[in-house]
């Protein structure tokens, strides 16, 4: 009777360890559509139009905002995440298609993960227009708002705005 219990405990421990190890396996995720070299070779500066690029590569991941859609971006990113840790970027490829004013390809540029730059955003808040009031100033300023001095029904309105429909002049 003891041998089967030991064997059962051994099997349970093996299964538990296997499940724990599988939970720590990295999860690789691919985002975006990376154009193949075959498709990219069909795009030629000076002759390929915007419509041709869309037919060959499909719609872009993103378009430029500040220069009237003169740049299209095809972005692909692969990340790996283990358990609950933050994901790590394993690979990133960006193809930039630049167009001239007539919508013809001007240049094709490629950027990889090592071309990226790490930035640190400034941790400031943009001030809102107006004056900051202290708690006491807000309290005193609100005292008159809750009097029913307007003569109308309802509460909390302060003075009444516009003509009173009940007045017959």
C-alpha positions, 0 to 999 in steps of 0.5 A: 500500500505504501509503494503506490502512494509514493508512486502517486506522490512522485507522479503528482510532483512531476506533473506539478513541476512540468506545469510550473516550467511550462508556465515560465516558457516565453510567449512570443507575439508577432504584430504587424505585417512585414513586407517580403523582399519580393514585394519590396523589390517591385517598388521603384523610386520615380515610377511606382505610384501610391495606388501601386504601393497599396496594391503591392504591400497593402494599406500601411500600418501608419501614415505621416501626420505632419506632411500630408500623408507623404510617408507611409510606414509598414511596421512589424514588431515581435515581443517575448514575455515570460510569465508576468514580466514586462515584454521584451522587444525581440525584433522590429522592422519599419519600412518607410515609403516616401512620396513626392507631391504627385504621389510617386515614390520618392524613396524607400527606407528601412529601419531596424530595432537598433536604429530606434532611440529610447526616450524618457518622457518629461514628467510634468503636467501642462497647467490649465488656464485660470487661477488655482484657488485654495480650499478656503477660497473655493468654500467661500466662493460657493457659499452664495451659489446654494441660496434660493434667491432667484425666486424660481423653483428648484434649488442650488441655482443661485440667481436666475438667468433670463426672463421669468416666464411667470412674470406678466408685465 
